[in-house]
């Protein structure tokens, strides 16, 4: 039993203390990996360490800060001796009509998503090269693919991440570093709040999903990320994987 290729691997997961990122961190550890979880949520990060022990190192920091990316890589190497996997999950945005989104709204979406992804990839590259079999999983969104209203800055940042990932997948392939994208539709804390505030809208959205529901971060999204991180996905790179119950079908 090789734990689907994660045994002994060292990973960084941004936004890794809760939500989808927390689910990824926990599943990685369950399957034999060790993880640096980067997050702004101190209490959630400390709780994660108490739950998972020495297999997790928590780093509190703003992912939009390049110094935090460098610190995360240094921590991974210091604690675990290497870096095999990078998961760029963290992001933040504000939902408003396009004409109402301010420069600050655009800065928030771009800095926390696109530029954070860029910064962590650049910081991780020297260590990923050393493994000879590394994986980067970036997060896109159906918001950009489907043109969801009120999501202009977020959608733009996420589509930029997909473009960046395709380019870097080609550039880093000679180093045997794979770069793929996951676009999830998951019942996160934010979606739960939305479902309670606007139950009819939530029900309509869920009904449009062929599998009839929003995904579970632990059971439906994290295993796809773990697959892409592991050796069973060694021949996949430059791909966008839709973890959305069939809501969007790429061609």
Secondary structure by P-SEA (a helix, b strand, c coil): ccccccccccccccccccaaaaaaaaaaaaabbbbbcccccaaaaaaaaaaccccbbbbbcccccaaaaaaaaaaaaaacccccbbbcccccccccccccccaaaaaaaaaacaaaaaaaaaaaaaaaaaacbbbbbbbbcccccccccccaaaaaaaaaaaaaaaaaaaaaccccbbbbbbbbbcccaaaaaaaaacaaaaaaaaaaccccbbbbcccccaaaaaaaacccccccccbbbbccccccccc
